[in-house]
Amino acid sequence: MRLHDVVATLEDLPEAHLAKGQVGTIVDELDAEHVLVEFADVDGVAYAIEPVSCHKLMQLHHRAALAA
């Protein structure tokens, strides 16, 4: 995963008050296994900025990811 990728949580993260499926944007790469993710509402207002393990995230795609 890279800077500015849009991601979703794969599980609840209760310590961060985040539920499975919440969508955020990677804003920093902390190390090989952790990124800093900003979670914002539909108006763009951030409600959480949390370090998250890449294993707990799924990258989201806005275009076809596989060739037909």
Secondary structure, DSSP 8 states (H G I E B T S, - for coil): --TT-EEEESS-BGGGTB-TT-EEEEEEE-SSSEEEEEEE-TTS-EEEEEEEEGGGEEE--SS--S--
